[in-house]
Amino acid sequence: MPYRAPVSDFQFLMDHIIGFDEVTKTDQFSESTPDMVDAILTEAAKMCEEIIAPLNRAGDLHPATLENGVVRTSPGFADGYRTITEGGWVGMSASPDVGGMGLPMTLTTAVNDMMSSSCLSLQLNPLMSQGQIEALEHHASDAIKDLYIPKMISGEWCGTMNLTEPQAGSDVGALRSKAEPNGDGSFAISGQKIYITWGDNDFTQNVCHLVLARLPDGVPGTKGISLFMVPKFIPDADGNPGKRNSLKVVSLEHKLGLHGSPTAVMEYDGATGWLVGPEHGGMAAMFTMMNNARLGVGVQGIGIAEAAYQHALGYAQERTQGKAGGSGTIIEHADVRRMLATMKAETYTARAIALMNAVAIDMSTATDDAGWKARAAFLTPITKAFGTDVGIETANTGIQVHGGMGFIEETGAAQFARDVRVTAIYEGTNGIQAMDLVARKLMDGGDAAFRLLEEIEQGAEAAKATYPDLAEAVWQSAESLREATEWLVAQSDLNQRFAGAVPYLRAFARVLGGHVHLGSAMAGDAARVKMASFYIKRLLPEHVGLLAHVREGADDLLAITVDDLVA
Ligand SMILES: Cc1cc2nc3c(=O)[nH]c(=O)nc-3n(C[C@H](O)[C@H](O)[C@H](O)COP(=O)(O)OP(=O)(O)OC[C@H]3O[C@@H](n4cnc5c(N)ncnc54)[C@H](O)[C@@H]3O)c2cc1C
């Protein structure tokens, strides 16, 4: 079934659920009128449906390869990339001062969702550039900004992020790459980086690597890390790609999925680089890129969930099996209906959370308000982990809807599951996201969390007269979540929080989902009411078990010794 972009869902969420009108009321984003939003969504949908989605299978069947040190990309990817860059989609949210369109992150998020559905492997390339542009805007010198950002926005050059080393994965502070001053303002970067997404390609004139490395006086751990711009070709005096830098792709990984995205082992051998941000301030600068990418990766999960759902829906409407009644196809069976309704409701929930997250980012950019900043920071790990979990679960259910054909590659159902699996791992594993949520993001005493819970309860109050049962269920779930949040905030031993971090994050997303679906029932048509009822009665109750897990703390878990595990 060909991909159809869910433009009406984006529009409904923007008009009724996520508070996008607040964004358009700010001076900064006042040009995002309904007509402009409609035009952008429609244009992006057309590109994704007609140009990008047809490339997805080719990327899977014909992976990127390394030939004599040169990366050759999958068939059609160069043209697809050109279409994306010529449409201006890379610099949608970049500031007009540096050649961007200055549009809200909310719109970029919707467009990234569509591009992820269409071809995740290819979409990763502009996603990396978007993150790098934001990091440079905030932390680079004017000289670096002026030279690199316009080229990245135009797509002539693209960006990567280089954190991971063999001994430094989740523990970035363990990295060993070195930076030695050259005495002329530049630095010599040496070390090996692994798993570098789009480490090279054969369609941009230059590849701009943002590399984390340690200066000679850098202390051990994250506090001694600095960030460097290390281009594949060193720009000449006119800003054109000049001398080849001393860096190379050593090999490409053979992966479970995302075959079209070259994942490189990179070697830097005294490569020339320039500092981005202050010395030893690399992690703060890289966090700008990582936060952008965390929202982006959550949205990748949602995009794949949408594509997997559409695929399964199409198959279920054609396959006849058993005494199904009605159309005679498997979509008439109650269990298949359950699977499809779950896929649809979950994708919608995760999408709404990601867009709420993007609205909070836009509001903090436009107003510099601490409350919006805290809300964006709180929602980011939820968007990343829940969005990618939904992607994985939905793609998996998509295979189940297909029966045996789901396990056969030709249907494409398996590719979604293979491609999306890594999204729960990269950009900080989902476990690390959950630990961030219960530790750093609750350091405000739970303020950002409690504000969200107040909104959820207000929404439930407002819906009480119209949908009393649904509203009561959502209100109760928010109360349970409030009690669990208070319990977590009271734990000074972080292990007590970490033991239940993953279930807590999921419970928060669940309850937010209740809020979103209840709001959709209030504002939408009969179909949205039925979907809200399905979600609130059948999926929301999961929060009870999740929160019971949270409040067990760590003692019984850590009492299970290594010996017990190997016994
Ligand atoms: C396809 C792909 C593309 C990638 N792209 C990039 C890229 O472009 N740039 C880049 O720099 N990196 C990239 N990565 C690397 C990715 O970010 C790391 O794989 C990820 O951060 C996890 O690190 P790791 O693989 O070393 O796993 P580990 O850190 O060894 O983790 C193993 C397990 O232990 C858990 N764990 C680790 N530490 C803790 C802790 N303190 N507390 C609790 N649990 C813990 C993890 O959650 C995980 O379940 C990519 C990886 C892949 C597979």
The ligand as a Tripos MOL2 file, in Angstrom:
@<TRIPOS>MOLECULE
LIG
   53    58     1     0     0
SMALL
NO_CHARGES

@<TRIPOS>ATOM
      1 C1         22.9620    2.3750   13.5160 C.3       1 LIG1
      2 C2         23.6200    3.2250   14.5460 C.ar      1 LIG1
      3 C3         23.8580    4.5610   14.2800 C.ar      1 LIG1
      4 C4         24.5210    5.3560   15.2230 C.ar      1 LIG1
      5 N1         24.8250    6.6560   14.9200 N.ar      1 LIG1
      6 C5         25.6620    7.3390   15.7460 C.ar      1 LIG1
      7 C6         26.1970    8.6170   15.3530 C.ar      1 LIG1
      8 O1         25.8760    9.1510   14.2930 O.2       1 LIG1
      9 N2         27.0800    9.2320   16.1820 N.ar      1 LIG1
     10 C7         27.4810    8.6870   17.3730 C.ar      1 LIG1
     11 O2         28.2750    9.2950   18.0580 O.2       1 LIG1
     12 N3         26.9800    7.4830   17.7780 N.ar      1 LIG1
     13 C8         26.0940    6.8040   17.0040 C.ar      1 LIG1
     14 N4         25.6110    5.5780   17.3790 N.ar      1 LIG1
     15 C9         26.0080    5.0400   18.6740 C.3       1 LIG1
     16 C10        24.8630    5.0090   19.6840 C.3       1 LIG1
     17 O3         24.5460    6.2960   20.1020 O.3       1 LIG1
     18 C11        25.2890    4.0650   20.8200 C.3       1 LIG1
     19 O4         25.2180    2.7500   20.3140 O.3       1 LIG1
     20 C12        24.4320    4.2290   22.0550 C.3       1 LIG1
     21 O5         24.6840    5.4610   22.6640 O.3       1 LIG1
     22 C13        24.6660    3.1130   23.0740 C.3       1 LIG1
     23 O6         26.0340    2.9160   23.3320 O.3       1 LIG1
     24 P1         26.6500    1.4470   23.2410 P.3       1 LIG1
     25 O7         26.2680    0.8720   21.9420 O.co2     1 LIG1
     26 O8         28.0910    1.5100   23.5770 O.co2     1 LIG1
     27 O9         25.8720    0.6150   24.3510 O.3       1 LIG1
     28 P2         26.2720    0.5570   25.9040 P.3       1 LIG1
     29 O10        26.5200    1.9240   26.4260 O.co2     1 LIG1
     30 O11        27.3340   -0.4700   26.0940 O.co2     1 LIG1
     31 O12        24.8990    0.0450   26.5400 O.3       1 LIG1
     32 C14        24.5470   -1.3410   26.6350 C.3       1 LIG1
     33 C15        23.3190   -1.4480   27.5570 C.3       1 LIG1
     34 O13        23.6790   -1.0070   28.8820 O.3       1 LIG1
     35 C16        22.8120    0.0410   29.2950 C.3       1 LIG1
     36 N5         23.5880    1.0170   30.0660 N.ar      1 LIG1
     37 C17        24.7570    1.5870   29.7310 C.ar      1 LIG1
     38 N6         25.1330    2.4630   30.6810 N.ar      1 LIG1
     39 C18        24.1690    2.4650   31.6230 C.ar      1 LIG1
     40 C19        23.9630    3.1660   32.8620 C.ar      1 LIG1
     41 N7         24.8270    4.0900   33.3050 N.pl3     1 LIG1
     42 N8         22.8520    2.8880   33.5730 N.ar      1 LIG1
     43 C20        21.9580    1.9890   33.1330 C.ar      1 LIG1
     44 N9         22.0850    1.3010   31.9790 N.ar      1 LIG1
     45 C21        23.1860    1.5370   31.2420 C.ar      1 LIG1
     46 C22        22.2540    0.6450   28.0140 C.3       1 LIG1
     47 O14        20.9950    1.2790   28.2210 O.3       1 LIG1
     48 C23        22.1520   -0.5850   27.1180 C.3       1 LIG1
     49 O15        20.9460   -1.2540   27.3610 O.3       1 LIG1
     50 C24        24.9000    4.7900   16.4750 C.ar      1 LIG1
     51 C25        24.6150    3.4460   16.7450 C.ar      1 LIG1
     52 C26        24.0110    2.6640   15.8040 C.ar      1 LIG1
     53 C27        23.7690    1.2140   16.1270 C.3       1 LIG1
@<TRIPOS>BOND
     1     1     2 1
     2     2     3 ar
     3     2    52 ar
     4     3     4 ar
     5     4     5 ar
     6     4    50 ar
     7     5     6 ar
     8     6     7 ar
     9     6    13 1
    10     7     8 2
    11     7     9 ar
    12     9    10 ar
    13    10    11 2
    14    10    12 ar
    15    12    13 ar
    16    13    14 ar
    17    14    15 1
    18    14    50 ar
    19    15    16 1
    20    16    17 1
    21    16    18 1
    22    18    19 1
    23    18    20 1
    24    20    21 1
    25    20    22 1
    26    22    23 1
    27    23    24 1
    28    24    25 2
    29    24    26 1
    30    24    27 1
    31    27    28 1
    32    28    29 2
    33    28    30 1
    34    28    31 1
    35    31    32 1
    36    32    33 1
    37    33    34 1
    38    33    48 1
    39    34    35 1
    40    35    36 1
    41    35    46 1
    42    36    37 ar
    43    36    45 ar
    44    37    38 ar
    45    38    39 ar
    46    39    40 ar
    47    39    45 ar
    48    40    41 1
    49    40    42 ar
    50    42    43 ar
    51    43    44 ar
    52    44    45 ar
    53    46    47 1
    54    46    48 1
    55    48    49 1
    56    50    51 ar
    57    51    52 ar
    58    52    53 1
@<TRIPOS>SUBSTRUCTURE
     1 LIG1         1 GROUP 0 **** ****
